[in-house]
Amino acid sequence: MSLLVVGSVALDSVETPFGKVEDAVGGSAMYFSTSASYYTNVSLVAVIGKDFPQAPVDFLKSRNVDLNGLHTSDGDTFRWKGEYGYDLNEAVTLDTQLNVFSDFEPVLTEEYKKSDVVFLANIDPTLQLQVLDQVEDPKFVACDTMNLWINTKLDELKRVLARVDMAVINEGEARMLSGESNMVQAAQKIMELGPKFVVIKRGEYGALLFTPDDVFFAPAYPLEAVFDPTGAGDTFAGGLLGYLASQMTFNSQTMRMATVVGCVMASFCVEKFSYENLQDLDYKKIKSRFEKFQNLTSFDSLGEL
Amino acid sequence: MSLLVVGSVALDSVETPFGKVEDAVGGSAMYFSTSASYYTNVSLVAVIGKDFPQAPVDFLKSRNVDLNGLHTSDGDTFRWKGEYGYDLNEAVTLDTQLNVFSDFEPVLTEEYKKSDVVFLANIDPTLQLQVLDQVEDPKFVACDTMNLWINTKLDELKRVLARVDMAVINEGEARMLSGESNMVQAAQKIMELGPKFVVIKRGEYGALLFTPDDVFFAPAYPLEAVFDPTGAGDTFAGGLLGYLASQMTFNSQTMRMATVVGCVMASFCVEKFSYENLQDLDYKKIKSRFEKFQNLTSFDSLGEL
């Protein structure tokens, strides 16, 4: 089924304790669509500048990502510069240059408006609302957000949340948005704002999925070499929504599977810089990593004591 | 089978965002033996002062904990005062009064020396070594430690680690002890010091079990009300070692079960102050919570995409 993502395509300069890259390909929509492309047909809405390299565009085409919504504007591509310490859970932003992204106005083609599943990546909630106003009858809509929008555009963000089925946000943002430190209470407060499903991303600790009926704890894979966490959250969302779009059922069991698929994809992402490690995956590699996740969490039933 | 714990029995004054208690019953051996008593016969070696109340002693007796090793010395009981912010993962120590604990010398009865399973709770590694010199042929020995001993008694601690089967430590201590930020590498470094099994406690994120063959991720239960995390780590270890002592097999599957049992017991502990919520458990309550953990982590196999 068709999956639409609206977000950023960027050039990231990242330094981790294990190395550094300059102007590496990144952005939420880039990671998301690459990840989701292993599960379903993806359409991408984003903007790049004239300086954006051709290779990642060709790569997305090779993954059958529909790029009719990828607009090239006069000017430079959105740039983000950040660094991570040994605690890879938290990035320090050193510089942000919006460039062509500052005038970004998501315009959906007639075909895009009919998308079955929509992901509103972390962009200004005003733009997220513009997307929601354009899509016609999506079966499932999810959104991400960040501390900046919680602080500066809370009203708009709440209007977004009232119209989505799922919020996919990280733990700190969940606390900030809900005013609750306890994750169960935070998820409940966020559900009261609209979404039926809340997914809390916890970096190297995995993810929590809250549904109206229950809660699911998906682990992150304890990798020997975590190289660069940039894009892990969007890669996670890409696996999650890509899998859901491939199944088009939204019950608790499918949601659980989708959350694990998200963790599987994120585990590939962090092993190398940029989207390098997401470029040559296939069903066999994904299935093998998925089975490692099963082994990671499986245990027997408790017998008599 | 017989399980011996050597550690502290204390009076804790604790403040969390949800309330406060003064001189509440605590200490590693208290939490550990209460938790383990639901699975096996426990013997306790610790020291208390003349001011220690009778009720918790009577309670331990009612749980069939052997208290021949609980020595009452002239003076006051070990006291710890601490507080937690909304991030309940980290306690701030406000005051420590060793009192009778400063002269503590663990002396094992002839029966205790024959214990099958031994847990060296977080005490001075010099004392842990004294215990190891006394036990005769234990089938399984585990130890805990803390940042203080890593900083001040690293040589002694390494001699302890060389003689135990399992280290049960928290994430920050694992990083400090190994000099590695990555948990897989940290666990490997710690295994090189001696223990075949390493369990990393991660507070509200659960626990990781590293065996020579694989790794297991046990979740913490996302509770709506976490009241006081004091004692959770020792309660976890009590469930883990208590279950192992009840099974007396130490393969990967039993280890996994034991780790989940530890998480189950810790989940009860944190719901109230002190050991209050550990006092009236039974198999039915434990089994029911265990099944919640199963539901929390279960997901299907990945089919064709």
Boltz contact constraints between the chains, C-beta under 6 A:
constraints:
  - contact:
      token1: [A, 39]
      token2: [B, 305]
      max_distance: 6.0
  - contact:
      token1: [A, 86]
      token2: [B, 181]
      max_distance: 6.0
  - contact:
      token1: [A, 181]
      token2: [B, 86]
      max_distance: 6.0
  - contact:
      token1: [A, 183]
      token2: [B, 222]
      max_distance: 6.0
  - contact:
      token1: [A, 184]
      token2: [B, 222]
      max_distance: 6.0
  - contact:
      token1: [A, 184]
      token2: [B, 224]
      max_distance: 6.0
  - contact:
      token1: [A, 205]
      token2: [B, 205]
      max_distance: 6.0
  - contact:
      token1: [A, 215]
      token2: [B, 222]
      max_distance: 6.0
  - contact:
      token1: [A, 217]
      token2: [B, 219]
      max_distance: 6.0
  - contact:
      token1: [A, 217]
      token2: [B, 296]
      max_distance: 6.0
  - contact:
      token1: [A, 217]
      token2: [B, 297]
      max_distance: 6.0
  - contact:
      token1: [A, 219]
      token2: [B, 217]
      max_distance: 6.0
  - contact:
      token1: [A, 222]
      token2: [B, 183]
      max_distance: 6.0
  - contact:
      token1: [A, 222]
      token2: [B, 184]
      max_distance: 6.0
  - contact:
      token1: [A, 222]
      token2: [B, 215]
      max_distance: 6.0
  - contact:
      token1: [A, 224]
      token2: [B, 184]
      max_distance: 6.0
  - contact:
      token1: [A, 256]
      token2: [B, 299]
      max_distance: 6.0
  - contact:
      token1: [A, 257]
      token2: [B, 299]
      max_distance: 6.0
  - contact:
      token1: [A, 257]
      token2: [B, 300]
      max_distance: 6.0
  - contact:
      token1: [A, 260]
      token2: [B, 299]
      max_distance: 6.0
  - contact:
      token1: [A, 283]
      token2: [B, 305]
      max_distance: 6.0
  - contact:
      token1: [A, 287]
      token2: [B, 302]
      max_distance: 6.0
  - contact:
      token1: [A, 290]
      token2: [B, 302]
      max_distance: 6.0
  - contact:
      token1: [A, 296]
      token2: [B, 217]
      max_distance: 6.0
  - contact:
      token1: [A, 297]
      token2: [B, 217]
      max_distance: 6.0
  - contact:
      token1: [A, 297]
      token2: [B, 297]
      max_distance: 6.0
  - contact:
      token1: [A, 299]
      token2: [B, 256]
      max_distance: 6.0
  - contact:
      token1: [A, 299]
      token2: [B, 257]
      max_distance: 6.0
  - contact:
      token1: [A, 299]
      token2: [B, 260]
      max_distance: 6.0
  - contact:
      token1: [A, 300]
      token2: [B, 257]
      max_distance: 6.0
  - contact:
      token1: [A, 302]
      token2: [B, 287]
      max_distance: 6.0
  - contact:
      token1: [A, 302]
      token2: [B, 290]
      max_distance: 6.0
  - contact:
      token1: [A, 305]
      token2: [B, 39]
      max_distance: 6.0
  - contact:
      token1: [A, 305]
      token2: [B, 283]
      max_distance: 6.0
